[in-house]
Structure formats: C-alpha cells, structure tokens
C-alpha cells in the first residue's frame, strides 16, 4: 500500500481547462499593468498603472499605441482595429508626449497635438513599460481587467 497523499492541488480530478497554464518568458518577468485610461480633455488621457513604473520606459511615447474603431486611424489614434502593433505605427514624439502627474510613478498624462474624435472608441495599448528599478520587459502592459477603453468626447 502506498503512503502517497493526494492534495487538493492534484490536477487529476480537474478538467483540462483548470490545469496549469502555459506562460511564456514575457509573462514571467514582473511588470506593471495598465489599470485605467480616461480622457480628461479633448487632447489629454490619464493613464494609471497598478505598480510604480520605471520612468524612462513609462514616459517613452513610442511605447504606446492607441487603437480606434475607425478603419483608418485619425486624430490621436495610430492604429485601426485590424492592424498589428509594430514599431512603425507606435505613437511618435511629434504626435504627443507623456508625463507623470505626481511622484507615484503610477499616474501619467498623455497630451496630443490633435484632439480625440468625438464618439470614436479608443483603446490605449502600452508595451515595454518596466517596473521601477527594472529593465528588459518586452511585452504588453495591459491585461483582461485593464479598463483601457474610452469613447472620445
């Protein structure tokens, strides 16, 4: 008779979709997640992360994309719904800038040279933003619970 004990963590009795998940290297590196994006003014968006960020990566405007539900992005958007995120279609410095709102390293304002289009759905998509004191994260900074969408006003 075996002395092995089945613990509640044993996956044998669970359906396959409740088993361990596969994670790639990007998910293994701790990183901040965008919790909210909110339009403050026609050309300003407040973004908030869940943890203090590395200021250099968080304030690099080319680490951000804004997707719109329009076929051809206009205004503050740089990608449409069907486009992949690439370095070539990231927000460029001539389009706007991002600055901290306070010393928390978690809240930032994006300011654009043009206004958001009223009634258009926008999605803020940050990538490559590191935690405070760290470097090297090369993935997305949003998750399933990120409130990163807003309607232009």
C-alpha positions as CSV (number, residue, x, y, z in Angstrom):
1,X,0.0,0.0,0.0
2,X,1.3,3.4,-1.0
3,X,1.8,6.2,1.6
4,X,1.2,9.0,-1.1
5,X,-1.4,11.6,-0.2
6,X,-3.5,13.3,-2.9
7,X,-3.7,17.0,-2.1
8,X,-6.3,19.5,-3.3
9,X,-3.8,20.7,-5.8
10,X,-3.7,17.5,-7.7
11,X,-4.9,18.1,-11.3
12,X,-6.1,14.5,-12.0
13,X,-9.7,15.2,-11.0
14,X,-9.9,18.6,-12.7
15,X,-10.9,19.4,-16.3
16,X,-8.1,20.3,-18.6
17,X,-9.0,24.0,-18.7
18,X,-8.5,24.3,-15.0
19,X,-5.0,22.8,-15.1
20,X,-1.7,24.7,-15.1
21,X,-1.4,27.4,-17.7
22,X,1.5,27.8,-20.1
23,X,3.4,31.0,-19.7
24,X,6.0,32.5,-22.0
25,X,9.1,34.3,-20.8
26,X,7.4,37.8,-21.0
27,X,4.7,36.8,-18.5
28,X,7.4,35.5,-16.1
29,X,9.0,39.0,-15.8
30,X,7.2,41.1,-13.2
31,X,5.7,44.2,-15.0
32,X,3.2,46.9,-14.3
33,X,-0.3,46.6,-15.8
34,X,-2.4,49.5,-17.0
35,X,-5.5,49.6,-14.8
36,X,-7.3,52.6,-16.3
37,X,-7.3,55.1,-19.1
38,X,-9.6,58.1,-19.0
39,X,-10.0,61.1,-21.2
40,X,-9.5,64.3,-19.3
41,X,-9.8,66.8,-22.1
42,X,-10.1,66.6,-25.9
43,X,-6.4,66.1,-26.3
44,X,-5.5,64.5,-22.9
45,X,-5.7,61.0,-21.5
46,X,-4.9,60.0,-17.9
47,X,-3.4,56.5,-17.6
48,X,-2.9,54.6,-14.3
49,X,-0.7,51.6,-13.6
50,X,-1.1,49.1,-10.8
51,X,2.5,49.4,-9.6
52,X,5.3,52.1,-9.7
53,X,7.0,52.1,-13.1
54,X,10.4,52.8,-14.5
55,X,10.0,56.5,-15.6
56,X,12.2,56.1,-18.6
57,X,10.1,53.4,-20.1
58,X,6.8,54.8,-18.9
59,X,7.4,58.2,-20.4
60,X,8.7,57.0,-23.8
61,X,5.7,57.8,-26.1
62,X,6.8,55.2,-28.7
63,X,6.0,52.5,-26.1
64,X,2.3,53.3,-26.6
65,X,-0.3,52.6,-29.3
66,X,-3.9,53.9,-29.4
67,X,-6.3,51.9,-31.5
68,X,-9.6,53.3,-32.8
69,X,-12.6,51.5,-34.1
70,X,-12.3,53.5,-37.4
71,X,-11.0,51.8,-40.5
72,X,-8.3,54.4,-40.9
73,X,-7.0,55.8,-37.7
74,X,-7.3,59.6,-37.3
75,X,-6.8,62.1,-34.5
76,X,-5.0,60.6,-31.5
77,X,-5.2,57.0,-32.9
78,X,-2.2,55.5,-34.6
79,X,-3.7,52.0,-35.4
80,X,-7.0,50.8,-36.7
81,X,-8.9,47.7,-35.5
82,X,-7.3,45.3,-38.0
83,X,-3.7,46.4,-37.7
84,X,-0.9,44.7,-35.8
85,X,1.2,46.7,-33.3
86,X,4.6,47.5,-34.8
87,X,7.4,49.9,-34.1
88,X,6.5,51.7,-37.3
89,X,2.9,52.5,-36.1
90,X,3.6,53.4,-32.5
91,X,2.8,56.9,-31.3
92,X,5.6,59.2,-32.5
93,X,7.1,62.1,-30.5
94,X,5.7,64.6,-33.0
95,X,2.1,63.3,-32.1
96,X,2.3,63.9,-28.4
97,X,4.1,63.3,-25.1
98,X,3.5,61.6,-21.8
99,X,4.5,63.0,-18.4
100,X,3.9,61.9,-14.7
101,X,1.1,63.6,-12.9
102,X,2.7,63.1,-9.4
103,X,5.5,61.3,-7.7
104,X,3.7,57.9,-7.5
105,X,5.3,56.7,-10.8
106,X,1.8,55.2,-11.5
107,X,-0.2,58.0,-13.0
108,X,0.6,59.8,-16.3
109,X,-1.0,62.2,-18.7
110,X,-0.7,61.7,-22.4
111,X,-1.0,65.0,-24.3
112,X,-1.6,65.1,-28.1
113,X,-1.2,67.8,-30.7
114,X,-4.7,67.0,-32.0
115,X,-8.0,66.2,-30.3
116,X,-9.7,62.8,-30.0
117,X,-12.6,62.4,-32.4
118,X,-16.0,62.6,-30.6
119,X,-17.9,59.3,-30.4
120,X,-14.9,57.1,-31.5
121,X,-13.9,54.1,-29.4
122,X,-10.2,54.3,-28.4
123,X,-8.1,51.6,-26.8
124,X,-4.8,52.5,-25.0
125,X,-2.1,49.8,-25.5
126,X,1.2,50.3,-23.7
127,X,4.1,47.9,-24.2
128,X,7.7,47.6,-22.8
129,X,7.0,49.5,-19.6
130,X,9.1,48.2,-16.8
131,X,8.7,48.2,-13.0
132,X,10.5,50.8,-11.0
133,X,14.2,49.8,-10.8
134,X,14.0,47.2,-13.5
135,X,14.6,46.9,-17.3
136,X,14.2,44.4,-20.0
137,X,10.4,43.7,-20.2
138,X,9.4,43.2,-23.8
139,X,5.7,42.5,-23.6
140,X,2.3,44.1,-23.2
141,X,1.3,46.2,-20.2
142,X,-2.5,45.5,-20.3
143,X,-4.5,42.6,-19.0
144,X,-8.0,41.2,-19.0
145,X,-9.1,43.6,-16.2
146,X,-7.5,46.7,-17.7
147,X,-10.0,49.5,-18.3
148,X,-8.1,50.8,-21.2
149,X,-11.0,51.8,-23.5
150,X,-12.9,55.1,-23.7
151,X,-15.2,57.0,-26.1
152,X,-13.8,60.2,-27.4
153,X,-15.5,63.4,-26.2
